[in-house]
Amino acid sequence: MVSPKIIECPRDAMQGIKPFIPTTEKVNYLQFLLQVGFHSLDFGSFVSARAVPQMQDTSEVLDQLELSKTKTKLLAIVANLLGAETALNFEQIEYIGFPFSISENFQMRNTHKTISESLYSLEQIKKLTDISNKTLVVYLSMGFGNPYGDPWSADVVSQWVERLAQMDIEIISLSDTVGQAVPEDITYLYSTLIPTFPSIEFGAHFHTHPNGGYEKLTAAFEAGCGRFDGAIHGFGGCPMASDALIGNMPTEKLVTFFNERGIEIDLCMTTFESAMNETKKLFSKYS
């Protein structure tokens, strides 16, 4: 069995914190995470500083990271063509993440663009990543439901995946944006999409209540998903969520989930334990 890929998402965890975390502290924290052995690190974003003030120093952070002794790959989030052009100036970045919502309402909230406008941006970004030999990761937000009244069904999700497949998107991460995914939908979507689109690597970006999450992981993994996003201690999550306790999938739950099943995840557990302590210290200081 191929080891599952765990993508740690400190960018998602930090972006909603209002007090600005100094660049040096971000660098020190990310440097710690880079030693754990995660497949990828969603470390920052090239988006409007007005929209996400916490990420305004992503370029400076990147310039200060020491990457010679890590196997972890860097992933940066962009929301438009300008952000992608900026991100692609950095050779250190291997993955470009783009949030694409199948909800018109949420796409406007998240990127101030319609679905049609975002699709055009995505097409242009795909051309740039191909030229730059980078990999584009599309986060299909509202992948498991829609609280905004837009049409949602598994068929709607499948239709959008078909559209993205026609663009030769290599990685699609279904996003449980407001934490409302249920095992039945998770099982159906992954067990249907994975064999239907074998050229696409499907991931799971779950949000969950602190007391939940295992049922989502079980459904996704047993349906064939092998790529999982997490954030240590579950920090972060969607700022649109009505329940303040709905945060990211805690990475420690991912670790426990796979360890209990005897599945190799290739992390340095001693460093991971230390990273959990570092996370608590940083977030208690600024949250």
C-alpha angles and dihedrals in degrees: 000000000000112000114255115251116240116200114196113211112201089152090062090045096049104036097082096050109110102204107077113248107221115249093241091055091049090050093049091049095047090046088058092050091049089065096056096077103244115164092235139000119219088208107163149336139241099219137123112306088215091056096042109016093176091066098049091106098052092118092051091047091051093050090056100046117109106218104167095098102042132086091198116112123222124240124190127192121226130180102195145012094275091055091050092049089052094047092049090060087074116078090195092070115086102171130047114199122205124188110221118178127202085205114086090203095051094044088057091047093048104039105006089239134109120245089255092052091046092050090054090049090050092052091052093046091050090056090052095048090050091052091046093045092239127137121243118217115197116204106207099208120202084028093148103036145332126240093183099074098255116135113274133177138133087260091056090052091049092050091054092047088053089053091050091046089058087058091054094244106176102197128034120180114196107221124214088205100179099022099254100123115130125204094246093058092042092052094046096048099047095039089051102039101042097060093036094055106031093166091062124080108218123209137185125230103183128184116199148168112263091250094049140053107094093091090055093048092048093051094047097044095046089050090057106267113145103172120078133177121211143163123213111258089003094273117168126019133159114328087210092063112115092213112069089205092063102102139149121302104275109244090219088063089055090050093049092045093056096037091054088056094047092244117153113237098171098226126143098242095195090056091043091056089051090048090055089056092047090051092054092049094049098044096043087055096054108020 
